Amino acid sequence: MSHHIRNTGPMLASPRCGAKTRCGSACRSPAVNGRQRCRMHGGAKGSGAPRANQNARKHGLFTGEAIAERRGIQALLGEARKLLEEMK
């Protein structure tokens, strides 16, 4: 135990952030007052994704409609290939 001049007991006893790090262990930073996360993981005011998360949709490439359209095009191309093979 170190002989530190300041009283570090309350700091060490404060609640910790509940987020997981990239390596899978828990974040060891103290949580922001009244929150479950530290300032780096969304506890700070204004942090985190906006409501309805408009950032998640950038181009629509992976929407259900786009995927269904690509599958339909692939099916049509497959049928066209079969028809061409039969004509040979």
Salt bridges, closest charged atoms under 4 A:
GLU85 OE2 - LYS88 NZ 3.96
